[in-house]
Each structure stands twice: as structure tokens, then as C-alpha cells.
Amino acid sequence: MLLLESGGEGIEREVEQLNGNATVSGLPYPLQASRLRYIGGTTNHWSGHCYRFLDRDFAARPGIPNTGWPIALADIADYLPEASKRVLFRDDIVDWSPEAWRRRLATQGWRLDPQLFETRLTFVAPINPKTGNRTFARYAPPVAKAPNIRFLHHANVTELVGSADGTRIEEATVRTLAGTEAKVRARVFVLAAGGVENARVLLASRRPFAAGLGNAHDQVGRYFTDHVVIYQDFARNPAVPMDRLMAFQDYPGDTHTVSHFLLTDAALRRERIDDVFLRVTPVYEQPTAGGAAAKRLQDGIAAGDAGSIRGEDLSTALAHPLDTAGWAVDRGYCRAEPTRYRVAARLEPRPIPESRVTLTDTVDAVGMPILNLHWALADEGKRSLHRSLMLFGEETGRRGLGRLRLRYDPEAPWPDFPELDIGYHHTGTTRMSDDPRHGVVDRDCRVHGVGNLYVAGSSVFPTAGSGSPTMMLTALALRLSDHLRQEHFA
């Protein structure tokens, strides 16, 4: 196996400029900031959130065009336990049950109408103390040492060259920034360069594909989506106990978990809206000098690292007893429960064909056409966000849980980034479909009409799903690995 990586072990200005040349039209989008070209890719700035998809994430949505996967959750289910271990860097399976977690925390959930809302969990992968982030590059050393894998850095694939009849890929053209060019031949090719770059490579591969590889029906690059988020304020009724699962909770191995709300399947059908994910988290005040000193002391004691306990922190904590006590209260040692909350409403946008990656007539330093991303969002998404928040505000108000404050105009145009936050979840540009007229890859992630070319990653998602895509794209990669083993290397 030959693994080609565009970058090296860390950020390099010249390599990252291969991303920075891209242009954006339509709604503003931070395209360069959302991509990284070195080992580990965008997991080098990954927040670590891991989520299990629902059955409805794969289903066609009534009244919403271009939705529905050709596979179901059942087709992926066997790979989810292993995917969970990989993305959370664990050897065990975590507990995804909100009820079990509440029993563990001795807390109660807010009793919202079960016909309207259900609770789900997100787990957060631990930070690697050696790197300070959650990068998948931690898997690079064993890969590099594997006897059947060759790992090449700074190798940019600029074209996949097909056979005369276009039914197979014969070779890949690889170029370096120093000007070196090489040809790579293989029995099977897997393109796993991210939701934007996957489409770029396919569109730039024009031998013998006049419109680009896999693009006979003008589908490559279309349906680009990303989760969008707006933040609102919520004030909890102090007489109502806090559901402690709403705050990020520690789990063995430096993993964390937190709850969120989803509208039920029945509510989505009745309201005829897109999926919206509501995370409601408490807001703690910034620590004072005494509080910050107390926190550092507590961390040193908890870690058993006497050398990290500084005398000045002890002096500061003792000199500001009210600050220190206030920090302890805020952190829950005295069971204090903040009443200020932030509601993050995250929309699964509708897949629309006009939101797409195309190529410009200008080339970059390795001869690849520079891409343009035209980002578009359907106006129905604004209604979905607003209606979901209204239902949540009405339900929590009716039950005396608190009050939701909306600070936006639902009739206004889509706001610009960063007022409208995004997930950095590039999906949809090489979407999966049984029909090549409506997608780029089949249910096995093979490019339609090309027998030895596959695409991995969230670019094959027909819809973005209600939660973070990392665990699902990992499960799909494991499924693809099994398929390749059985189909090509039995």
C-alpha cells in the first residue's frame, strides 16, 4: 500500500498556500481556515465531537428534495463500535445512554414533551498531551512502521489518469512543490482528501474524461453542505434543578460527554422542517485571579504532580479567599448551579445542487486548477432554525423551566460568517447514490463506471446528518476497508 500525503508532519506556509489560493462566491465561507494539509488533516484542529447517526439521517425526507442515502443505518451498525474506539482513542465502548448517565450523576433531565424532544449524547475525544490537540496523526507512527505500507510526504496528486475506455484508473500523477513529478500505478485507488479536495481532484482528472472523472452527469462538486449554527441565550428558572448532563462531564481517560436535544421524527414531519440540534450548556463566569490560582492548584493536586504546584498560586488563593470560594462554588463543589445558558442551534442544511465546487482557469504551484466554492443555503433552513427554537422556548416556558431570548430577525437574509457559525464539516461533493445521474459514488463508495476508484470521507454523504460526521465517516472507512479486502484482495 502506498499512502500519499500532501504535507508533512506540521504546518508549512508553502503547502498551506495550496489551500489559500481557493476563491469563494455566494455566501462568505472561511475556506482556508477550515482545511489543513499535513498529517492528520483537519483533525489537527478538530474539536473532538463524536456522534452516532440516527435512522432518519439516512432516510429520504418528505417534501425535501435530494435527501436519502442508498444505504441505511443497519448497513453501518456493525462498524460503529470499532469506529467509536478509533475516534475516541479508547479500547472500550462508551455508554451512549442519557438515562444511564443521569443515574450516574444523580441528576434529572428536563421533562420536555417526549412527542416534541428527545435527548442524545455527544462524546468528546481526549486531547493528546504530546501534541495539544486531538489529531488522527497519533495513528501515523504505527502506519509508517507497517511492513506493507509506504508513506510519502509532500506528494500532491494532481490527476488520476484513466484507461482509454474510462473504466479503470491506470495511474496517478504526483507533483511536489520542488517541481518533481512521478507516476503511481496501483491495482486500486482510494481518494481521501476531504470534502473539497476530493471534488477538485476528480474535476481536474480529464484523461479521458472530458468533464472530469466521475462527472458524466455533472454531479462532481455539487451539493456542498456544512452545518450552520446560531447562538441564543436562555435563563433557567432558579427553582428548577439543573440537569448536570447539560454540562460537559468527565469520563475515564480524559473523554467528556454532553447532552443535547433533538426534535422527534414525528415533530419534524408535522412541522415540515429540517433537522436542528440544540445544545443547551451552562455559562460560567470567567475566573478571578484567586479562582484561577485555585484552579491551577486543584489541577496539580489531581494530577499528583507536586512540582506543578506554585507557591505564588497558593499565596494568591489565600490572599483572595472570596474569589477562591467563588471559584469552588462555580465549579460545582458547593453544588452551585448557574442560571445563564447558551443555546447552540445547529442546522442540517438542505442539499442544493447550486452549492458546489468548480475549477477556475488559474493553476497553483503544482499545476492544479485553483478551485472556487460557491456556498449557498436554502431559505427553508432559516425557518427550521426559528421554528425549532420557538418550539423549545414555548415548551420550556410552559413547563416553567426558564425563558429563551431570541436575538435575530428570522426574516433577514442569511448572516455572514462569523455571526453565522459553521461546523467545518465539508460534505456532499461526491455524494453516494445508486443512480449515477444523481451522485458520484455507489453504495460501496466506488466511483460510478470506474472499477478501481473509491472515495472516502464525508464528501460521500448525501446529507450532512444531525450531528458531527467524524464517527460516521470513520465507520464508512472501516466498511470500505472490508469491501476492498473482499472485492480486490481476497
N, C-alpha and C positions, 0 to 999 in steps of 0.2 A: 504494500500500500504506500502510495506517495501522497503526503499531505502538503499542500501549497498554502503558505501564509503571506499576505501582502506586506505585513510589517515585521517587527522583531519582538523583543521582549519588553519594550516600553514605548512611550510616545516619542515620535521623531517628526520634527516640523515638516520635512520634505515629504514624508509618507502621508501625513495627515492632510497635506495640501491637495492630495488626490481626491479627498472628500470635499475640501473647501472650495474647489472650483465650481461646484454644482450651483445651479440657479433655482429660484423658487418663483412661481407665479400663483395667482389665485389668492387664497388666504396666506398670511405670513406663517412660515414654519421654520423652526431652528434646525435646519437640516444638518449643518456641520456639527453642531453640539450634540446631536443625537446619534452620531456614528463615531466609531473608533477603529483604527486599522493597526492593531497589533495583537499578539497572542492573548486570547480571551475575549477579543472583540468588545462589544458593548457591555458584556458582563463586568468590565472594568469600572463602569460607573452605575452598575445595577443596584437598585435599592433592595434587592433580595426577596421581593414579594413572590410567594408561590401559592397558587390557587388551583383547585380542582374544578374543571368544567362540569356543567350540568347537561342532562339530556337535551334540554331546549337549546343549548348553544349550537347543536348540530342540526336542529330541525329547521325546515322552511317556515318562515313567519307569515301567517295570513296577512295579506294586504301589503307586505313589504317585499318589493322586487329583489332579485339577485341574492336571496338568502337560501340556506340549506346546504349541508355537506353531503357528499355521496356516501359517507360512512357515518356510523352512529357511535355514541359513547361506548357501547358494548364492544366495538371493534378495537378500542384503545384500552379498555379496562385492565387487561392482563399486564399492560406495561406501566400502569400508573404507580404501583408500589415501588418498582425499581426507579422510575423517574423521580419519585418523591425523595428517595435516598440520594440520588445524584444531585438534585438541585438544592437540597438542604444539607449536603455534605455529611450525611449521617449513615450509620449502619443499621438503624432501626426504623420502624414505621411510626410516624407521629399519629396522635389521636385527633381526628378531624371532627369529633362530635362536640358541638357547643354545649349540649346538656352535660356531658361528662366534665368539661372544663368548668362549668359553673358549679358543679358539685365539688370539684377540687378547690375552687376559690371561695366556696361558701357564699356565693352571690346569686342574685336572682336576675333574670332577664326582664326587660321592659315588656309588659304584656300588651303587645300590639295585636290587632285583629289578625289571626292566622290566615284569614282569607285574603289579606292585603300584603302582609310582610312575613318573610322568613329570615332566620339568622344563618349566616355562613361564616366560615373561618378563613383567614389568610395566615399562612406561616411566613416568617421572615428568616432567611438564611443567615448564619453567623458570619461575622467579619473575620477574615483571616488575619491574625495578629502580625504575620510576617509581611503582608502586603498592605494592610489597612483598608482592604476592600473585599468584595465577595466574588472576585473573578474566577471564571472557569479555568483560568490559566493554572490553577493548582493541579489540574489534571494533566498538564503538559509534561512534567518530568517522566511519569511512567509511560506516556505515549512515546516520548522521544527515545526511551530506553528499550521499547518493544522491538524484538528482533525482526518482525515482519513489517515495520513501519519506517519510512524515511521521511524526515521532516525538513522542509526547505523554507527558510525565511526570505523576506523581501522578494517574493516571487509573485508577480501580478499577472493573473490570467486575463489576457486581452481579447481572446477569441477562442471559440470552440468550433473546430472545422469538421464539417460533416462529409459523409461519403457522397458519391455522385448522385445517388438516388435519395439522399437526405434521410435515410432510415437509421443511420448509426453515426456516432461521433468517432472520428478517426484519430484526432489529435487536438491538443490544446496548445495555443501559443502563449508563451510566458515571457514577460519582459521585466527587467529591473530598471531602477532609476539611473543606474550607471550606463545603460544602453545595451546590456547583454540580452540576447534573445535565445530562447530554447524552445524545442518542440517536445511535448509529452504525449506518449501513446499509452493507452490503457484499455483493458477489457471493458471497464465500467467507469463512468464519470459521475460524481456527485457534486452538485453546485450548492454550497452552503456559505454564502457571502452576505446574508442579510436581506431584509425586505426591499431595499432599494437597489443594492448592487447585484442581486440575482437577476433582476429585470434588465439592468444595464448590460450585463454580460450577454444575456440571450439576445437582446436587441442589436448588440454590436457584432454578433456572430452571423455573418451574411453569406458564408460559403457553404453550401449552395442555396442558402435561404434568403431570398431577395428582401423579404420584410423582416428578417431576423429569425432566430431559431425558436421554434415552437409558436410562431406568430402568424400562422396561415390565416387565422380568423381575427387578427388584430386584438388579441387578448393580453399579450405580454405587457406588463406595466400598469394595466388598468386596475381599478378598484382599490387603490391605495387607501388604507384606513389607519387611524390611530385613535386610541381612547382620548377623550377630552374631558376636562374636569373644571368645575366651578366650585368655589368655597363660600359657604354661608355660615351664619352664627346661630347658635342655639343656647338658650338659657334653661338649665334644668331647675325644676321646682325643688328647692332645698328639702322639702318634706318627703321627697321620693328618693329612696336609696339608689346609689349609683350601681350600675351593672359594671363590675370591675373587669369583665371581659372586653369592655369597650376600650380600656387602656391596654397598651402593649404589655403582654405578660411574658415573664421569663419561662423558658423551657430548658431542661438539661442540655448542655452542650452549646450554650450561648445562642440557641434558637429562640425566637419570640413568636407569639401569636396574638391576633386581634380579631374581634368580630366585626361584622358589617351586616347591613340589611339589604335584602333584595325584594322587589315586588314578586308576588307569586305568579305562576303561569296563568292562573285564572284572571288575576288583576291586569296583567299585560294584555291578555286577549280582550278583556272587557273595555279597557281604556284605549286599545289600539295604539300603543306607544312602544318605543324602542326600550331595550333593557337599560336600566340605570342602577348603579351600585352605590349605596350610601354608607360611607364610613363616618361614624359619629364618635369623635375622640375628645377626651377632656383636655383643656388648655391649662397648663401650669404656668405660673408666673416665672419670669427669669430669676435665677437665684441671686441673692445679695452676696456681698463679699464673705460674710460669715457663713451663709448657706453653701457657697461654692467651696469654701475651705472644708466644711463638714463633709461635703460630698467626696472630696479627694481623700479625706481621712477614711471614710467608710469604704471606699474602693480599695485602698491599700490594705485595710484590715480583712476585707472579704477575700482578697487575693492571697492573703498570707504573706505579703511582701513587705516586711518591716522596713526595708531600705527605701521604699517609695513614700514612707510617711515623713513629711517635712515638718520641722519644728515651727516654721512660720505659719503653716496651716493650723497647727494646734493653738498657737498664740492668737491667730485671727479668730478662730472659732470661739475661744474663751473670752476674747475681748468684745465679741458681739453676741451675747447669749440669746437675745431676742431673734436675731437673724438665724442663728443656728437652730433654735427651737422651731422657728417658722419653716425652715427647710425640712425638718423632720416631719412636721405636720403635712406640708405639701406632698411629700413623698409617700404618705400613707402610713407612717409609723404610728401616728395617732389616729388612724382611720379617717383623716380629713378627706372630704370629697368635693372637688371643685364643681362650681355650678356653670362655669363657662365651657362651652364646647365648640368645636369646629366640625361642620358637616361638609365632607368632600363628596360631591355628587359627580360620579363618573359615568359618562355616556358611552355605550357601544354604538358608534355611528353606523348609519346605513351604508352599505357598499354601493357606490355610484361609479359608473364607468368613466365619467369625466375627471375623476380624481386619479391622476396617473403619472407614471414616469415615462418620459420620452428622451430622445437624444438630440443634442444640438449639433451644429456643423463644426464646432471647435473641438480640438483634441487636447488632452493633457500631456504631462511629461512622459508618459509611457505609450502614447499614441491612442489611448482610448477616447471615444467621443464623450464630451462632458454632458452630464445629464441635466434635465430640468424636471423638477417636481411641481406639478400643478395640483395644489391641495384644495379640495372642495368638501363642504359639509352640507348635507341636506337640511333644509329648514325644519323638517319634522323633528330633528334632534332637539331643537330649542323647545318645542312643545313638550317633548318627552322629559327633558330635564325639569321644566317648570311644573308639569303635572305630577311627576314623582315627588318633587319637593313639597308641592301643595298637599298631596295625599299624606305625606309624612307629617307635615305641620298640623294638618287637621286632626290626624289620628293621635298624635302626642298631646295636642291641646285638649281634645275631647276626653282623654284619659288623665288629664291633669299632670302630665309628666314634665311639661315645660312649654316654651314658646320658641318658634323658629322665626328668624328675621331674614327676609329676602331683600337683597341689596342690588338687584339688577332689573333691567327692563326686558321682559320676555319678548316684546315686540321689536326690540332693537336688532340691528344686524349682528352676525357673529362677531364678538370682540376679538381684538388682536392678541397674539401671544405677547407677554406672559399673563395678561389678565385672564385669558383662557388658557389654562394649564393643559399639558399633554402628558401621555404616558411613555413616550419614546418607544412605542410598540408598533413597529412597521409591519403591516400585514396586507395580504391580498394581491400583491402584484404578479404572482404566478399561481393563481388560485386553483384549487382542486375541483374537478368536475368530471363526471362520466362522459360528458358530451364536449368534444374539442371546440365546438362553436361557442362554448360558454366558460372555458377555462384553459389552463396551460398544462396541468399535470393530471394524471388519473388518480384513482383511489390508492394506488401504491406509490404515489409521488413520482412516477415516471412521466417525462415529457411526452405528450401525445405524438405518436408517429415516429418517435426516436427510441430504438430498442435498448440503448445502453446509457441513457442520460436521466438522472434523477435530480430532484431539487429538495433540499432540506431546509427547515426553518419556518417561521411564521408567515413567510410570503405565500405559502400554500393554503393558508386559512381562507376559506370563502367569506367568513365573518370573523370579527375580532374576538367575539366571546365576551362574557360579562366580567371577566377578571383578568389578571395578569397572565400573559401567554407562556411564561418560561417553562412551567412544568408540562404543559401540553405539547409544546414543540419538542421537549426532551423525550416525552413518551412517543411521539411520532418518529423521532430519530431512532429510538430503540426498535420500533416496529419496522422501520425501513431497513435497519441492520439485519433483522431476521429475514426480511424478504430478499435482500441481496444474497445472503448466505444460501438460502434455499433455491433462488432463481438462477444465480450465476456461479456459485462456488460450492455446490452440493458435493 
